[in-house]
Amino acid sequence: MSRRKERTPAQLAVLAQAGEKAKIVIAERVKLNELQKTVPPEPVSEDPPPPPTLEPVSVSENEDKEPRLTRHEVGEMIQSQLPSPKYHYINGMYIKIK
């Protein structure tokens, strides 16, 4: 035999509020579905839009005045901006760095 747990008045009040909110949401959903049925669908055009054209770009236009950074230099910049770690993981333990 299974025993049902009795609900407290506070729990019953919360369930009642949730039920009222659910009824409102369901009513709004029904209204939206009816509205979609009454609005005629937009006609679909037969011919698709033309594909975008790509213009060739010369290499000299893409070059910046500043020299480019290597991956190593970018990594160093990121590491320098990050805060230093307060703990190191050594032999299965975290050791605090002073």
C-alpha positions, 0 to 999 in steps of 0.5 A: 500500500502506498501512503499519500503525503498530506499537503500543507495549506501553503502548498495547496495555495501555491498549487492553486496559483500555479493552476490559475497561471496555467489556465491563463497561459493555455487561454493565450495559446488558444487565442494565438492558435485561432489567430494564426488560423484566421490570418491567410499565409503569405504568398511564397515567391516563385523565383529565389533571390539572386546569390550575393556576388563576391568581389575579389580583394587584393592582398595589399588592401588587407595589410595593416600598418602594424605588424601582425602578432604570432600565436605565441605572442598572442598567448603571452599577451593573454597570460599577462592579462590574466590574474596569477593563480593563487593555488597550484595543483601538486601531487594531488593537492592544491598548494597556496602560493604566497 
